Amino acid sequence: MSTPSNSNVEKSGFREAMCRLSSAVCVVTSDGPAGRLGFTASAVCSVSDDPPTLLVCMNRMSQQHVPLRENGVFSVNILNGEQVDVSALFAGVGGLSTAERFERVAWATLVTGSPVISDCVASCDCEISHIHEFSTHSVIFGNVVALRLSEPCLPSLSYFARKYHSLEAH
């Protein structure tokens, strides 16, 4: 695989292009030997359904990066269209500690012990299978070991053009 080339694309232009890529808003959570953590993420993607696998991209400078790796497990909680406050909470708005953030949401656990936030569209409980380092980020692959789906399917929270949107199934 080749290394990144020098690009003529400016960081601000790339960021503007990426804000035009609609993405689901998720909160990634984990618990284990390194402690409980949670952060808002939009860089989440399905990889395969055999075995069920997804990936999360995470900045390596994040204070939660090392603990997530050490825990070896995580849950991806796909937020519903009315959970903008949950997104902001886990993005650090308000400056609350991790413990305080989890006190403000209802949650349970599935197989891995990672927190699964209530009222999400879906939650995928994962064991880390592989981590690939690229530039400033880690691409963290997780084998999905358990699921929780809302019934009925709730509207999903999306982020597009630097704004939140609620998407309903039709």
Secondary structure, DSSP 8 states (H G I E B T S, - for coil): -------S--HHHHHHHHHTS-EE-EEEEE-STT--EEEEES-EEEEEETTEEEEEEEETTSTTHHHHHHH-EEEEEE-BTT-HHHHHHHTTTT---HHHHHHTS-EEE-SS--EEETT-SEEEEEEEEEEEEETTEEEEEEEEEEEEE-SS---EEEEETTEEEEE---
